[in-house]
């Protein structure tokens, strides 16, 4: 293991703890990632003593005015050394009150500290003391679990999950991101303790949920959330998409599994968190808009518009940001059917202009989302759709180059209309402005000030207005 500890920070820590006869170890994710061959710049140091005092001594030894950030409430300290972020904590043992995830902390040994950790793969520790430098401490079989790709708690999973219920979501997140399986005994404890997740703040839950969404194959995480019984507790709107209803011999697809397949599809082409959220929410209103008729079967008319209206409330409940990211997701949910409609019909210049106008800079992401939304089991149908999508993309490029519609601003402003006809702010000004916009989008006039101005005069005349001299 010594070859992984060549960085100067480990030598500095080793010299300090050895001279003071104080045990210290690299522990947790950094060690786990060595065996997973994953790069890591976050180093956790546990010491049998004060982690804060050790951090301060290391900072002095490094010099160069290295500052230490102290988190006194947690008994931890952190410093940066080049591109490395190093966190120090004193070894401890913990006990919990049932109504809180905040532990009662006492000083402890390395073994106590390993025993309190969430999963065996995160208990691995490497000694930094000179006599045992580089030796691995693995009392819970974490290395074997890495080799077998298993997530397992180091102690009784019922106690582990009851003490800190967020660990149930962390188990699912690790399984999803590392492509591991959760040990049967460990997983069986999640449904038994699922109600405990209610004591966890929405902010902590959404942090885990976002990490699942950003994984390589996020559907794995959502399937586990479903199987564990956590899904209706942490994301009830998504849970309501589950199930297939049959009537008159006609059924619809399971919209939950369709949605997470769309999420996987988009994840192969983009690691943007908010585009992935748009994929997750694109059909979120289908339970609210589901209807059946003998002639058409199951329909979900208007689920795009209803879904867009649901986005702010979902973001608010989940403690996601109510900013431009939310508006971006809302726009994609609203427009996600439009490119598919273009593929289905003859692609008119007018329809393409309107899509460019409404999507703006999100047009490329919208096309990715609409492509990801094609989940038919009919391979020929998919090939035909993708071929037509390429045609729509070419048309989008052609229209954009010719008419400059993306993020379109009217060539004649409301102020110019009021000045030309001596009008106060009123509905008529808006009507003229909208008529100019529609004329450009419909290809009646080109997107330039001269043609727009002449059209304005014509429209105003129809409304009985005369230009002010």
C-alpha positions as a printed Julia matrix, in Angstrom:
469×3 Matrix{Float64}:
   0.0    0.0     0.0
   2.98   2.32    0.47
   3.05   3.19   -3.24
  -0.3    4.97   -2.82
   1.01   7.11    0.06
   3.9    8.84   -1.7
   2.3   12.29   -1.58
   4.09  14.67    0.8
   0.96  15.16    2.95
   1.18  11.57    4.2
   4.86  11.96    5.13
   4.1   15.15    7.09
   1.26  13.5     9.03
   3.39  10.41    9.66
   6.24  12.44   11.14
   3.94  14.35   13.49
   1.92  11.4    14.83
   4.99   9.17   15.18
   6.9   11.8    17.17
   3.91  12.21   19.51
   3.16   8.47   19.8
  -0.33   9.08   18.39
  -1.98   6.6    16.0
  -3.4    7.95   12.73
  -4.87   6.35    9.62
  -6.11   7.2     6.15
  -9.66   5.84    6.14
 -12.85   5.62    4.12
 -13.38   6.64    0.51
  -9.75   7.35   -0.37
  -8.72   3.83    0.65
 -11.79   2.24   -0.96
 -11.04   4.03   -4.22
  -7.46   2.71   -4.26
  -8.86  -0.81   -4.62
 -11.53   0.34   -7.07
  -8.83   2.09   -9.13
 -10.82   5.31   -8.99
  -9.08   8.7    -8.68
  -9.72  10.55   -5.43
  -8.49  13.88   -4.1
 -10.46  13.77   -0.83
  -8.47  12.33    2.06
 -10.0   11.44    5.44
  -7.62  11.11    8.36
  -8.75   9.53   11.63
  -6.53   9.78   14.69
  -6.75   8.5    18.25
  -6.71  11.96   19.76
  -7.79  15.39   18.6
  -8.3   15.63   14.85
  -8.52  19.42   15.1
  -5.15  19.72   16.89
  -3.52  17.34   14.4
  -4.83  19.44   11.49
  -3.36  22.6    13.02
   0.06  20.95   13.48
   0.02  19.67    9.89
  -0.81  23.18    8.64
   2.15  24.63   10.56
   4.44  21.97    9.09
   3.22  22.68    5.55
   3.74  26.42    6.03
   2.84  28.79    3.19
   0.12  30.27    5.42
  -1.96  27.08    5.14
  -5.31  27.73    6.79
  -7.42  25.24    8.73
 -11.21  25.28    8.67
 -12.55  23.97   11.99
 -16.02  22.44   12.38
 -16.14  22.43   16.17
 -19.65  20.96   16.43
 -18.51  17.9    14.49
 -15.01  17.69   15.97
 -13.45  17.88   12.51
 -11.05  20.15   10.66
 -10.16  20.53    7.01
  -7.25  21.97    5.06
  -6.32  22.17    1.39
  -2.89  21.13    0.16
  -2.54  21.76   -3.54
  -5.37  19.91   -5.26
  -5.98  17.72   -2.22
  -8.67  18.28    0.39
  -7.74  16.69    3.72
 -10.21  16.25    6.58
  -9.13  15.29   10.11
 -11.28  13.73   12.82
 -10.62  12.14   16.15
 -11.54   8.45   16.45
 -14.89   8.15   18.16
 -17.74   5.9    19.13
 -21.33   6.95   18.74
 -24.75   6.28   20.2
 -28.07   7.64   18.96
 -31.34   8.96   20.3
 -34.19   7.39   18.32
 -35.73  10.75   17.4
 -32.57  12.26   15.93
 -29.77  11.32   13.54
 -27.34  13.46   15.57
 -25.16  11.07   17.55
 -23.89  11.25   21.12
 -20.12  11.18   20.54
 -17.35   9.88   22.79
 -13.63   9.53   22.17
 -12.72   6.08   20.92
 -10.19   3.86   19.21
  -9.71   3.14   15.52
 -11.79  -0.01   15.98
 -14.62   2.03   17.54
 -14.48   4.43   14.61
 -14.56   1.65   12.02
 -17.49   0.02   13.79
 -19.6    3.22   13.59
 -19.12   3.63    9.82
 -21.86   2.97    7.29
 -20.51   0.13    5.1
 -17.67  -2.33    5.25
 -16.09  -0.91    2.09
 -15.73   2.42    3.91
 -14.1    0.94    7.03
 -10.75   0.21    5.35
  -7.9    2.09    7.04
  -4.18   2.41    6.28
  -1.72   3.18    9.07
   0.43   6.33    8.85
   2.7    5.58   11.83
   6.26   4.81   10.78
   6.5    1.28   12.22
   3.26   0.16   10.54
   3.21   2.66    7.65
   1.07   1.37    4.79
  -0.47  -1.55    6.7
  -4.17  -2.17    6.02
  -6.65  -2.52    8.89
  -9.7   -4.42    7.64
 -11.62  -5.95   10.58
 -14.97  -6.09    8.74
 -13.94  -7.72    5.47
 -14.27  -4.58    3.4
 -11.64  -5.69    0.9
 -13.48  -8.96    0.26
 -16.73  -7.03   -0.22
 -15.02  -4.8    -2.8
 -13.79  -7.89   -4.64
 -17.29  -9.4    -4.55
 -18.94  -6.03   -5.3
 -21.16  -6.05   -2.21
 -22.56  -3.24   -0.05
 -22.83  -4.47    3.55
 -23.04  -2.77    6.94
 -20.2   -3.55    9.36
 -22.65  -4.15   12.21
 -26.35  -5.01   12.56
 -28.06  -3.22    9.61
 -31.24  -2.55   11.61
 -29.21  -0.59   14.15
 -27.11   1.08   11.44
 -30.17   2.28    9.5
 -32.25   3.15   12.53
 -29.38   5.21   13.99
 -28.81   7.14   10.78
 -31.63   6.55    8.26
 -29.82   8.47    5.51
 -27.56   5.42    5.26
 -30.41   3.55    3.54
 -30.21   5.99    0.64
 -26.43   5.94    0.76
 -26.51   2.14    0.39
 -28.61   2.53   -2.76
 -26.43   5.35   -4.04
 -23.21   3.34   -3.6
 -24.76   0.28   -5.23
 -25.91   2.39   -8.16
 -22.73   4.4    -8.68
 -20.29   1.5    -8.13
 -22.46  -1.15   -9.87
 -22.42  -3.23   -6.65
 -25.16  -5.39   -5.12
 -26.55  -4.72   -1.67
 -26.07  -7.72    0.61
 -29.41  -9.52    1.18
 -29.37  -9.1     4.96
 -28.47  -5.42    4.62
 -31.14  -4.76    1.99
 -33.85  -6.58    3.96
 -33.32  -4.09    6.8
 -34.26  -1.11    4.61
 -38.02  -1.87    4.29
 -38.13  -2.54    8.04
 -36.63   0.88    8.77
 -37.95   2.91    5.82
 -40.26   5.1     7.94
 -37.18   6.38    9.78
 -36.27   8.35    6.64
 -38.89  10.9     7.75
 -36.49  12.32   10.36
 -33.98  13.21    7.64
 -34.06  16.72    6.19
 -35.14  17.22    2.58
 -31.75  18.84    1.88
 -29.86  15.67    2.85
 -32.25  13.45    0.89
 -32.01  15.51   -2.31
 -28.21  15.41   -2.09
 -28.33  11.6    -2.23
 -31.04  11.65   -4.91
 -28.95  13.93   -7.12
 -25.97  11.61   -6.76
 -28.13   8.7    -7.9
 -29.4   10.75  -10.84
 -25.81  11.6   -11.82
 -24.69   7.96  -11.81
 -23.89   6.09  -14.99
 -27.12   4.06  -14.94
 -29.5    5.93  -12.6
 -32.39   3.51  -13.22
 -30.61   0.99  -10.97
 -30.95   3.39   -8.05
 -34.63   4.1    -8.69
 -35.44   0.4    -8.99
 -33.8   -0.13   -5.58
 -35.66   2.85   -4.1
 -38.87   1.23   -5.37
 -38.07  -2.27   -4.11
 -37.0   -0.97   -0.71
 -40.22   1.01   -0.19
 -38.36   4.32    0.06
 -39.61   5.75   -3.24
 -43.11   6.85   -2.08
 -41.52   8.44    0.99
 -38.84  10.47   -0.79
 -40.44  11.05   -4.21
 -44.18  10.28   -4.15
 -44.89  11.92   -7.55
 -42.53   9.48   -9.27
 -43.98   6.54   -7.34
 -47.45   7.39   -8.71
 -46.23   6.64  -12.25
 -45.96   2.93  -11.37
 -48.33   0.31  -12.65
 -50.31  -0.67  -15.74
 -54.07  -0.35  -15.98
 -56.12  -2.44  -18.43
 -59.56  -1.71  -19.78
 -61.41  -3.25  -22.7
 -58.37  -5.42  -23.4
 -56.17  -2.34  -23.78
 -53.31  -1.4   -21.48
 -50.74   1.39  -21.35
 -47.02   1.16  -20.68
 -45.7    1.34  -17.11
 -44.77   5.01  -16.99
 -42.35   4.55  -14.08
 -40.18   2.09  -15.98
 -40.53   4.13  -19.16
 -39.36   7.24  -17.27
 -36.25   5.65  -15.77
 -35.4    4.17  -19.17
 -35.62   7.68  -20.65
 -33.35   8.85  -17.81
 -30.81   6.15  -18.69
 -31.05   7.07  -22.37
 -30.34  10.74  -21.69
 -27.52   9.81  -19.3
 -25.63   8.14  -22.15
 -25.48  11.5   -23.92
 -25.28  14.09  -21.15
 -24.06  14.39  -17.56
 -26.02  17.61  -17.04
 -28.0   17.25  -13.8
 -30.89  19.47  -14.92
 -31.34  17.77  -18.29
 -31.52  14.5   -16.35
 -34.14  16.05  -14.06
 -36.13  17.03  -17.14
 -36.02  13.4   -18.28
 -37.19  12.26  -14.84
 -40.11  14.72  -14.82
 -41.13  14.73  -18.48
 -44.14  12.42  -17.91
 -44.75  13.27  -14.26
 -48.34  14.44  -14.94
 -49.51  11.26  -16.67
 -51.36   9.94  -13.58
 -53.3   13.24  -13.49
 -54.21  13.21  -17.19
 -54.9    9.51  -17.8
 -58.2    8.86  -19.57
 -59.74   5.86  -21.35
 -62.17   5.7   -24.24
 -63.25   2.72  -26.27
 -62.18   4.37  -29.52
 -58.72   5.72  -28.65
 -57.75   3.56  -25.66
 -55.59   5.2   -22.99
 -54.63   8.83  -23.48
 -52.63  11.39  -21.5
 -53.66  14.58  -23.28
 -52.09  17.71  -21.85
 -49.59  15.9   -19.62
 -46.85  18.17  -20.99
 -48.58  21.38  -19.88
 -49.82  19.94  -16.56
 -46.36  18.51  -15.88
 -44.73  21.9   -16.48
 -47.1   23.43  -13.91
 -46.12  20.72  -11.39
 -42.37  21.36  -11.67
 -42.15  24.37   -9.27
 -44.05  22.56   -6.51
 -41.89  19.45   -6.9
 -38.7   21.53   -6.78
 -40.0   23.36   -3.71
 -40.85  20.16   -1.83
 -37.56  18.49   -2.71
 -35.55  21.61   -1.8
 -34.21  21.98   -5.33
 -33.31  25.52   -6.45
 -36.19  27.72   -7.59
 -34.05  29.53  -10.14
 -33.11  29.36  -13.84
 -32.44  25.62  -13.5
 -36.04  25.07  -12.46
 -37.3   27.2   -15.36
 -35.1   25.23  -17.76
 -36.57  21.92  -16.53
 -40.07  23.38  -16.74
 -39.48  24.5   -20.34
 -38.24  21.06  -21.42
 -41.17  19.3   -19.74
 -43.58  21.68  -21.52
 -41.96  21.19  -24.94
 -40.85  17.54  -24.83
 -43.57  16.35  -27.24
 -42.98  19.04  -29.85
 -40.01  17.52  -31.73
 -41.85  14.17  -31.85
 -44.86  15.96  -33.37
 -42.57  17.43  -36.02
 -41.22  13.97  -36.81
 -44.76  12.63  -37.15
 -45.94  15.33  -39.54
 -44.5   17.01  -42.58
 -41.92  19.42  -41.23
 -43.0   22.97  -42.12
 -40.67  25.95  -41.82
 -43.29  27.68  -39.65
 -43.41  24.81  -37.11
 -39.61  24.73  -36.92
 -39.43  28.51  -36.41
 -41.95  28.3   -33.57
 -40.04  25.48  -31.89
 -36.79  27.44  -32.15
 -38.52  30.52  -30.76
 -39.99  28.72  -27.75
 -36.99  26.51  -26.94
 -34.27  29.14  -27.43
 -30.85  27.92  -26.27
 -32.44  24.75  -24.87
 -33.26  23.45  -28.37
 -30.33  21.01  -28.55
 -31.14  19.59  -25.11
 -34.8   19.35  -26.08
 -33.87  17.27  -29.13
 -31.76  14.96  -26.92
 -34.68  14.55  -24.5
 -37.17  13.82  -27.28
 -34.85  11.21  -28.78
 -34.37   9.62  -25.36
 -38.17   9.47  -25.03
 -38.4    6.91  -27.85
 -38.5    3.63  -25.94
 -40.44   1.38  -28.29
 -39.53  -2.33  -28.4
 -40.04  -2.14  -32.17
 -36.52  -1.65  -33.56
 -37.77  -0.6   -36.99
 -39.99   2.07  -35.43
 -37.02   3.44  -33.47
 -34.84   3.52  -36.61
 -37.53   5.43  -38.49
 -37.95   7.96  -35.67
 -34.18   8.53  -35.39
 -33.91   8.97  -39.16
 -36.69  11.57  -39.05
 -35.04  13.26  -36.06
 -31.91  13.77  -38.14
 -34.08  15.45  -40.77
 -35.61  17.74  -38.11
 -32.12  18.64  -36.86
 -31.06  19.59  -40.38
 -34.19  21.69  -40.73
 -33.52  23.41  -37.39
 -30.0   24.28  -38.48
 -31.18  25.55  -41.88
 -33.93  27.77  -40.42
 -31.69  29.1   -37.65
 -28.96  30.08  -40.12
 -31.5   31.77  -42.41
 -33.87  33.43  -39.94
 -31.93  33.77  -36.63
 -34.97  32.73  -34.55
 -33.23  31.26  -31.5
 -33.65  33.7   -28.57
 -35.6   35.88  -31.0
 -36.21  39.51  -30.05
 -38.9   41.4   -32.06
 -37.26  43.79  -34.57
 -39.83  46.45  -33.61
 -40.21  47.15  -29.9
 -43.33  48.12  -27.98
 -41.83  51.59  -27.41
 -41.4   52.1   -31.17
 -45.04  51.09  -31.79
 -46.3   53.53  -29.12
 -44.15  56.33  -30.54
 -45.22  55.65  -34.16
 -48.94  55.88  -33.35
 -48.88  58.07  -30.25
 -50.3   55.27  -28.11
 -50.11  54.74  -24.35
 -49.26  51.23  -23.06
 -52.34  49.2   -24.04
 -53.59  45.92  -25.48
 -53.36  47.24  -29.05
 -49.58  47.66  -28.71
 -49.29  44.03  -27.66
 -51.55  42.92  -30.51
 -49.36  44.64  -33.11
 -46.18  43.28  -31.52
 -47.58  39.73  -31.5
 -48.76  40.08  -35.11
 -45.2   41.01  -36.15
 -43.81  38.03  -34.22
 -46.34  35.63  -35.81
 -45.64  37.01  -39.29
 -41.93  36.3   -38.85
 -42.49  32.83  -37.39
 -44.97  31.96  -40.15
 -42.56  33.14  -42.84
 -44.81  35.99  -44.05
 -41.92  38.44  -43.56
 -38.22  38.0   -42.85
 -36.67  38.69  -39.47
 -35.34  42.21  -40.12
 -36.36  45.72  -38.95
 -37.3   47.0   -42.42
 -39.87  44.3   -43.24
 -41.14  44.28  -39.67
 -41.71  48.06  -39.76
 -43.67  47.88  -43.02
 -45.75  45.04  -41.62
 -46.41  47.1   -38.49
 -47.84  49.94  -40.65
 -50.05  47.51  -42.53
 -51.35  45.87  -39.33
 -51.96  49.23  -37.66
 -53.98  50.4   -40.67
 -56.2   47.31  -40.34
 -56.81  48.35  -36.74
 -57.74  51.9   -37.8
 -54.54  53.55  -36.63
 -52.66  56.24  -38.52
 -48.97  56.92  -38.14
 -48.08  60.08  -36.23
 -46.42  62.62  -38.49
